[in-house]
Amino acid sequence: MEDETFDRVPPQDTAAEQCVLGGMLLSKRAIAEVIEVIEAEDFYRPQHETVFRAVLDLYGKNEPADPITVSNYLREIGVLAKVGGAAYINQLVQSVPTAANAEYYAEIVRDCAMRRRIVEAGHRITEIGYNGEGEAHEAADAAQAELNAVTKAREEADSALLGEDLDAVVVELEKLQAEGRSAGLPTGFMDLDSLTHGLHGGQMVIIAGRPGLGKSTLGVDMLRACSIRYRYPSVIFSLEMSRREVQHRIISAESRIGLHKIRGGMMTDEDWAAFANQAQRLAAAPLTIDATPNRTVTQIKARSRQIKQATGLSLVVIDYLQLLGSTGRRAENRQQEVSEMSRQIKLMAKELDVPVIVLCQLNRGPEQRTDKRPMLADLRESGSLEQDADLVVLVHREDAYDKESSRAGEADLIVAKHRAGPTAEITVAAQLHYSRFQDMAGT
């Protein structure tokens, strides 16, 4: 049976298109109102798009845009006959009851255009489904991206006189001062939040360190602050630890129970009581743990989008980059592969409008230097990580290299890159027996 879908007339409203143009030809004010609602591509009939562009050209030159001037302009560029001649331009003016309703007619044109794009996206999604190339999850992500591109609402113009919403600015400033913290997502570390003003949507944040120095612990610390302390929804994609291991670390940190006791089945009655005191907070936390192995960036983005649509999403943590699965595209070398992953993660942060924390392993550079302190150049395999990141935090502990160090139990969070502000070194307490770092003031 032949599919009748392709024989149907796409959504369109010729009368509304004519009234929009007629109103614009009658009123300069109508032109200003209409161009805030629709674009030339929103017209279904090509001749209407041509007339619309002519009106905009004249309007942009601060010249009159009435039936006579528009007809002359179209004649000069050789397309007057194609749009129906001067007679059709006059007919557009006669078709509109009043120029005052031009914006309303423009909204009808915009809605029809949106519906046509949904139909077109449906055809493209059908082709993606039948194509058979790549993995199914990549096809699903591509299909979702097609629909998102169509249905994403046009952004509201962020334009106003300086003093127009000054009262609202004052209210926001007073709120920030009263709360005593920044408007960004809190990390759980006062000095770090003071430096960065919290984490913000679209940021790619790298936490890097050598194995065993606590980069996973720091990532989980920020998750705990986000979801347990402040109740913002978050997700961790743990490619190294199992879901149960992540849960054990969170229980240890929140209940102050030695991690070795939890893992070894040696919890005392006091430990069980401490766990019971935190159980309700932990159960209510909007924190998703995804420990599916060999995840790709595409899969992580698709899963994060699902979580955001279901419950909202404020933070994504990936532990860790070097364990991410290949996208399926054969790269010439590992450096190119990591560069592509870095680019995809940055785009994911912008698309989802959440901060994405990526844990990374440093190369052996620190171990080959006398002071052992990590640097940006120690990021493994790709300079793209440093380039794409908005914030880079390097984890360093002197007592990991010198057991007799006078700084035993301390760790340095070295903010080596900060796109929006200064860099610094922040000292925190390393309570790794509780699987956590802590502000020095809170120890």
Buried (B, 14 or more C-beta within 10 A) or exposed (E): EEEEEEEEEEBBBBEBBBBBBBBBBBBEBBBEBBBEBBBBEBBBEEBBBBBBBBBBBBBEEEEEBBBEBBBEBBEEEEBBEEBBBBEBBBBBBEBBEEBBBBBBBBBBBBBBBBBBBBBEBBEBBEEBEEEEEBEEBBBBBBBBBBBEEBEEEEEEEEEEEEEEEEEEEEEEEEEEEEEEBBEBBBBBBBBBBEBBBBBBBBBBBBBBBBEEBBBBBBBBBBBBBBBBEBEBBBBBBBBBBEBEBBBBBBBBBBBBBBBEBBEEEEBEEEBEEBBEEBEEEBEEBBBBBBBEEEBBBBBBBBBBBBBBEEEEBBBBBBBBBBBBBEBEEEBEEEBBBBBBBBBBBBBBBBBBEBBBBBBBBBBEBBEEEEEBBBEBEBBBBBBBBBEBBBBBBBBBBBBBBEEEEEEEEBBBBBBBBBEEEEEBEBEBBBBBBBBBBBBEEEE
